């Protein structure tokens, strides 16, 4: 399954937002979609779906700042 599609589906299901409400380039926190606990939930999703174990120091805007940044993080980890 496409990483972006899976992530957006997860966000919609778990944070009760519609796909068209998510700006893929903007911070999910700044958009009010998630809070700091939401980052933990996304991290758990990435571990479950892709086997990625994210350390706390990796939970920064460069990796988790937006849907596109999360997808890039997963792709870097997988390669």
C-alpha positions in Angstrom: 0.0 0.0 0.0 1.2 3.5 -0.8 2.8 5.1 2.3 1.0 8.5 1.8 -2.4 6.8 1.3 -1.9 4.6 4.4 -0.9 7.6 6.5 -3.7 9.8 5.4 -6.2 6.9 5.9 -4.8 6.5 9.5 -5.1 10.2 10.2 -8.7 10.3 9.0 -9.7 7.3 10.9 -7.9 8.1 14.2 -8.1 11.9 14.3 -11.6 12.3 12.8 -10.6 14.5 9.9 -11.6 14.4 6.2 -8.9 13.8 3.7 -9.6 17.2 2.1 -8.9 18.9 5.5 -5.3 17.7 5.5 -2.7 19.9 3.8 0.1 17.4 3.0 2.8 20.1 3.1 1.8 21.8 6.4 2.5 20.7 10.0 -0.2 18.4 11.4 0.2 20.1 14.7 -0.1 23.6 13.3 -3.2 22.5 11.4 -4.7 21.3 14.7 -5.1 17.7 13.5 -2.7 16.2 16.1 -1.0 17.2 19.3 2.1 15.8 20.9 0.3 12.6 21.8 -0.7 12.3 18.2 3.0 12.1 17.3 3.3 9.1 19.6 0.2 7.5 17.9 1.7 8.1 14.4 5.0 6.6 15.6 3.1 3.5 16.8 1.4 3.3 13.5 4.7 3.4 11.6 6.1 0.7 13.8 3.0 -1.5 13.3 2.8 -0.9 9.5 6.4 -0.7 8.5 8.5 -2.0 11.4 10.0 1.4 12.1 11.0 2.0 15.7 11.3 5.8 16.1 13.5 7.1 18.9 12.3 10.2 20.7 15.1 12.3 19.2 13.9 11.4 15.7 10.5 13.0 16.4 11.4 16.4 15.0 9.7 18.6 12.4 12.2 17.4 9.8 10.8 13.9 10.1 7.2 14.5 11.5 6.4 18.0 10.3 3.9 17.1 7.6 2.5 14.1 5.8 5.1 14.6 3.1 7.9 14.7 5.7 6.6 11.6 7.4 6.5 9.8 4.0 10.1 10.9 3.3 11.1 9.6 6.7 9.6 6.2 6.1 11.2 6.0 2.6 14.6 6.9 4.1 14.2 4.3 6.8 13.2 1.6 4.3 16.1 2.2 1.9 
